[in-house]
Amino acid sequence: MVRWQATLASHELPGQFVDNAKDRGHRGRVLVIDHLIPMPDRDSGSVDAYNMMLVLRDFGYQVTFASDDSLTFRPKYTRALQRVGVEV
């Protein structure tokens, strides 16, 4: 317990301020909104959008993606973004 005392002192209490705890270590949050979820195997604009989100994530931001077409679930593309750490 002594080994982790300094690290745990900066953490939230269990079950409290969960949203703050999950974003700990990020510079900030970026919200990306587009008409459709990026489908990189279909068009070059999607490749650009997907890579932009990867770059933002690599710069230390928590990236959240929201689609204008949120009623259409595209599991292949949604899961691809979630696998690289983008909230969808």
C-alpha positions in Angstrom: 0.0 0.0 0.0 2.9 2.4 0.8 4.3 1.9 -2.7 1.1 3.4 -4.4 0.2 5.9 -1.7 1.4 9.0 -3.7 -0.2 7.8 -6.9 -3.5 6.9 -5.2 -3.6 10.3 -3.4 -4.3 12.0 -6.8 -7.2 9.6 -7.7 -10.8 10.2 -7.0 -12.6 8.2 -4.3 -14.1 4.9 -5.5 -17.5 5.6 -7.1 -17.3 9.4 -6.9 -16.6 11.7 -9.8 -16.3 8.8 -12.2 -16.3 11.1 -15.3 -13.3 13.0 -13.9 -11.5 9.8 -13.1 -11.9 8.3 -16.5 -10.5 11.4 -18.2 -7.5 11.6 -15.8 -4.3 12.0 -17.7 -5.8 13.6 -20.8 -5.1 17.2 -21.9 -8.7 17.8 -22.6 -11.6 16.5 -24.6 -12.3 16.9 -28.4 -15.8 16.4 -29.8 -15.8 15.4 -33.5 -19.2 15.6 -35.2 -19.8 14.3 -38.8 -22.7 13.3 -40.8 -21.7 9.6 -40.9 -19.3 7.5 -39.0 -16.0 7.3 -40.8 -15.8 4.3 -43.2 -12.1 4.3 -44.3 -12.5 1.4 -46.7 -15.1 3.4 -48.7 -13.8 6.9 -49.1 -10.7 9.1 -48.6 -12.6 11.7 -46.5 -13.2 8.9 -44.0 -9.5 8.0 -44.0 -8.7 11.7 -43.2 -11.3 11.9 -40.4 -10.2 8.6 -38.8 -6.5 9.6 -38.9 -7.3 13.1 -37.5 -9.0 11.4 -34.5 -5.9 9.2 -34.1 -3.6 12.2 -34.1 -5.7 14.0 -31.5 -5.7 11.0 -29.3 -1.9 10.7 -29.7 -1.6 14.3 -28.7 -3.2 13.4 -25.4 -6.8 14.4 -25.9 -9.9 12.3 -25.1 -11.7 12.1 -28.5 -15.5 11.6 -28.7 -17.2 11.1 -32.0 -20.9 11.8 -32.6 -22.7 11.2 -35.9 -25.5 13.1 -37.4 -26.8 9.7 -38.5 -26.8 8.3 -35.0 -29.8 6.1 -35.6 -27.9 3.9 -38.0 -25.6 1.5 -36.1 -22.6 0.4 -38.1 -20.8 -2.1 -35.9 -17.7 -2.6 -38.0 -16.8 1.1 -38.0 -18.1 1.9 -34.5 -16.0 -0.9 -33.0 -12.9 0.1 -35.0 -13.0 3.6 -33.5 -13.7 2.2 -30.0 -10.7 -0.2 -30.3 -8.3 2.8 -30.8 -9.8 4.7 -27.8 -12.4 7.0 -29.4 -15.7 7.2 -27.6 -18.5 6.8 -30.0 
